[in-house]
Amino acid sequence: MAFLRRRSGTPAGPDFDVLAMDPGDWPGDLGAVLLSDPEDGTCQGVVLRYDLMGGRGPSMLIGNLRSGSPAREPEDGVPFEVRQMLAAVGNDEPVGVLDTEDFPVMLDDALLIVKKVKLTEGRLACVQFGRSDDIQVTVVTWDRPISEDLYKLLKPLPADMFQV
């Protein structure tokens, strides 16, 4: 993951690379939300929502949260992106973390340690990993497993996607 680096000169967007699946590789709609600090307006994270074609609802969220972002450290341990997915599918049932497990994934010549988060809602799949620039990436899917092939599809998106 050495290709990830801090950005500068992007005042309207994040000053870090947003790691996600290219919208051109996705057959549905893509939405993005920038999480800004209420005090100084700095970008604390970016969450991308991938919806399936035909209005069949969200299938995946990918969050990129910087160090120090309040969304990165939830009090109950349930990742922020999980709550966003539940809201997107209209599920207001309580959810909790049952267990976490670290497992290795080979990415080209690099080893990526991925944390699998097992939740009380069995239709959710959630994984997290840290990047070399201290950005936490969380992938959440609804009613779909997360395969190791997904990590090969993740790449930095162009900075101009996040300009206002």
Secondary structure, DSSP 8 states (H G I E B T S, - for coil): -TT--B--S-TTS-SB--EEE-GGG-SSEEEEEEEE-TTT--EEEEEEEEE-GGG--EEEEEEEE-TT-GGGS-TTS--HHHHHHHHHHT--S---EEEEEEEEEEETTEEEEEEEEEESSTTEEEEEEE-TTS-EEEEEEESS---THHHHHEEE--GGGG--
